[in-house]
């Protein structure tokens, strides 16, 4: 056999073997295609920016965002239920602070009908009364009392209008006249602003019952009032010293308990 035929035969065998290998090679499986379908959403009204307590809402303070339908909080305003909510709520006052992006709830707002904020948010049967305080915080827990804190009101006055003639020492009486009353405002501040830990003001506005207003008014005429900050854990304590009749006497550094007649 001639060399040319041998070369042709070898080439043919190699080509045939390669074709057989290609035929026997398994075909590549196409990668699976994953389809992502967006979860259903509901338009919900939220605050466009932080809304402080007492601010009047404008249409620009609110906006609609898409909220996952399966996690919509209870009580929020849905566009499907109140499409004109922005116009309806404009002009109302914020009873509580609302953070930017937080869903707006109707119970956090109030219609004032032209009245002031405090009179609008004051509970029925309550009164707001301001008392003078030391701007340095000397008689208000060092200035660390903030709006919505609970305090006791203490009256201090000089007994008998003067000191003891024999000892020459002054005699003072300290009396807790009210307990567990809520502070509505310190000065012109009705909330803690910008992370302030101390709010300084010349007055403290308290939320009182009508009878307590009379007690405070008389106490301011006859002595000096101080505020003692209460623990949050004592907020449920509703004791009233003015009905119990007890007072604390401080005579020459000695403390004793007395009872009102």
C-alpha positions in Angstrom: 0.0 0.0 0.0 1.3 3.4 -0.9 2.3 5.9 1.8 -0.4 8.3 0.6 -3.2 5.8 1.1 -1.9 5.0 4.5 -1.9 8.7 5.5 -5.5 9.1 4.2 -6.6 6.0 6.1 -5.1 7.2 9.4 -6.7 10.6 9.0 -10.1 9.0 8.3 -9.8 6.8 11.4 -8.9 9.7 13.6 -11.8 11.8 12.2 -14.2 8.9 12.8 -13.0 8.3 16.4 -13.4 12.1 17.1 -16.9 12.0 15.7 -17.8 9.0 17.9 -16.5 10.7 21.0 -18.6 13.9 20.2 -21.7 11.8 19.7 -21.2 10.0 23.0 -20.5 13.2 25.1 -23.6 14.2 27.2 -25.3 17.4 26.3 -25.0 20.3 28.7 -28.1 20.9 30.8 -29.3 24.6 30.6 -29.2 26.5 33.9 -32.6 26.9 35.5 -34.2 30.3 35.3 -35.5 31.8 38.5 -38.4 34.2 38.3 -38.9 36.7 41.1 -42.4 38.2 41.5 -42.7 41.3 43.7 -44.8 40.9 46.8 -48.1 42.7 46.8 -48.0 46.2 48.4 -50.5 48.7 49.7 -50.0 52.5 49.6 -49.7 53.8 53.2 -49.5 57.4 54.5 -46.3 58.1 56.4 -44.5 61.2 57.7 -42.2 62.8 55.1 -40.0 64.1 57.9 -39.9 64.3 61.7 -43.1 65.9 63.1 -42.5 67.3 66.6 -45.3 67.4 69.2 -47.6 70.4 68.7 -46.7 71.0 65.0 -49.5 71.7 62.6 -49.5 69.3 59.7 -49.2 70.5 56.1 -49.7 68.4 53.0 -45.9 68.4 52.4 -45.4 66.7 55.8 -47.0 63.5 54.5 -46.4 61.1 51.6 -47.6 57.8 50.3 -45.3 54.8 50.2 -45.8 51.2 49.1 -45.9 48.9 52.1 -45.9 45.1 52.0 -49.5 44.0 52.2 -48.9 41.2 54.6 -47.2 43.4 57.2 -49.3 46.6 57.3 -49.6 47.7 60.9 -53.0 48.1 62.4 -54.5 51.6 62.5 -52.5 53.1 59.7 -54.1 55.1 56.8 -54.3 53.2 53.5 -54.8 55.0 50.3 -57.5 52.6 49.2 -59.6 53.5 52.3 -58.8 57.3 52.5 -57.5 58.6 49.1 -57.9 62.3 50.3 -56.2 61.8 53.6 -53.5 64.4 53.0 -56.1 67.1 52.5 -58.2 65.8 55.4 -55.4 65.8 57.9 -53.7 69.0 56.9 -54.1 71.6 59.7 -54.4 69.1 62.5 -51.9 69.1 65.4 -49.5 66.3 66.4 -50.4 65.1 69.9 -47.3 62.9 69.8 -44.0 63.1 68.0 -43.9 61.2 64.7 -40.6 60.1 63.1 -39.9 60.5 59.4 -41.1 57.4 57.5 -43.4 56.3 60.4 -47.0 55.5 59.4 -49.4 58.2 60.5 -52.2 57.2 62.8 -55.3 59.4 63.4 -55.0 58.9 67.2 -51.7 60.8 67.1 -53.4 63.9 65.7 -56.1 66.2 66.9 -58.3 68.9 65.5 -58.0 72.1 67.5 -60.7 74.2 65.8 -58.6 77.3 66.4 -57.8 76.5 70.1 -54.3 76.3 71.6 -52.4 73.1 71.7 -52.5 72.5 75.5 -56.2 73.1 75.7 -56.7 70.6 72.8 -54.7 67.8 74.3 -55.7 68.4 77.9 -57.9 65.5 79.1 -61.5 66.2 80.1 -61.8 67.4 83.7 -58.1 68.4 83.9 -56.6 71.9 84.3 -53.2 73.2 83.2 -51.4 75.4 85.8 -48.0 77.0 85.6 -45.8 77.5 88.7 -42.6 79.5 88.9 -39.3 77.7 88.9 -35.7 78.6 89.3 -34.1 78.9 85.8 -30.9 77.3 87.1 -33.0 74.2 88.1 -32.2 74.6 91.8 -35.8 73.7 92.8 -36.7 71.4 89.9 -34.4 68.3 90.2 -31.4 70.2 88.9 -33.1 71.0 85.6 -33.5 67.4 84.6 -37.3 67.4 84.6 -38.7 67.1 81.1 -42.3 67.3 79.7 -44.4 64.2 80.5 -42.3 63.4 83.6 -44.2 62.7 86.8 -43.3 64.9 89.9 -44.3 65.6 93.5 -45.0 69.3 94.4 -43.4 70.4 97.7 -44.2 73.7 99.5 -41.6 75.2 101.8 -42.3 78.2 104.0 -41.1 79.8 107.2 -43.0 78.8 110.2 -44.8 81.6 112.1 -43.4 84.2 109.8 -40.0 84.3 111.5 -37.3 82.4 113.4 -37.2 81.2 117.0 -36.5 84.2 119.3 -34.6 82.1 121.7 -32.2 80.3 119.4 -32.1 82.8 116.6 -32.4 79.9 114.2 -35.0 80.0 111.4 -37.8 77.4 111.4 -39.1 76.1 108.1 -41.9 73.7 107.2 -41.7 71.5 104.1 -44.9 69.9 102.9 -45.6 67.6 100.0 -48.9 69.0 98.8 -49.3 67.0 95.5 -47.9 63.7 94.3 -47.6 62.0 90.9 -48.7 64.9 88.7 -47.7 65.2 85.1 -45.5 67.9 83.7 -47.0 69.3 80.5 -44.3 71.8 79.6 -41.1 73.4 80.9 -41.0 77.0 79.8 -42.1 77.0 76.2 -41.0 73.4 75.6 -43.7 70.8 75.4 -41.2 68.0 74.5 -37.6 67.0 74.6 -36.0 68.5 71.5 -32.9 67.4 69.5 -31.9 64.9 72.2 -31.7 67.6 74.9 -31.3 66.1 78.4 -31.9 69.4 80.2 -34.7 71.8 79.5 -34.4 75.1 81.2 -37.4 77.4 81.7 -38.9 79.9 84.2 -42.1 78.0 84.6 -43.4 74.4 84.8 -46.9 73.7 83.5 -48.6 70.9 85.4 -51.7 68.8 84.6 -54.0 69.1 87.7 -57.5 68.5 88.9 -59.6 71.5 89.8 -59.1 71.0 93.5 -55.4 70.7 93.0 -55.3 74.0 91.2 -56.6 75.7 94.3 -54.0 74.1 96.5 -51.2 75.2 94.2 -52.5 78.7 93.9 -52.6 79.1 97.7 -49.2 77.4 98.2 -47.6 79.8 95.7 -48.9 82.8 97.7 -47.6 81.5 101.0 -44.3 79.8 100.2 -41.9 78.4 97.6 -42.7 75.4 95.4 -40.3 72.8 94.4 -40.7 69.8 92.1 -39.3 66.3 93.0 -38.9 64.0 90.0 -40.5 60.6 90.4 -39.3 57.2 89.1 -41.1 55.8 86.1 -41.8 52.7 88.3 -43.9 54.9 90.7 -46.1 56.4 88.0 -49.0 54.3 89.1 -48.9 55.5 92.7 -51.9 57.8 93.1 -51.4 58.9 96.8 -52.7 62.4 97.6 -51.1 64.1 100.6 -53.7 66.9 100.4 -56.4 64.4 101.4 -54.3 62.4 103.8 -53.4 65.6 105.8 -49.8 64.7 106.5 -47.0 67.2 106.3 -43.3 67.2 107.1 -41.9 69.7 109.6 -38.2 70.6 109.6 -37.3 72.5 112.8 -33.7 73.3 113.4 -32.6 70.4 111.3 -34.9 67.9 113.0 -37.6 66.3 110.9 -41.0 65.3 112.4 -44.4 64.3 111.1 -47.5 66.4 111.8 -51.2 66.1 111.0 -53.4 68.8 109.7 -56.4 69.7 111.8 
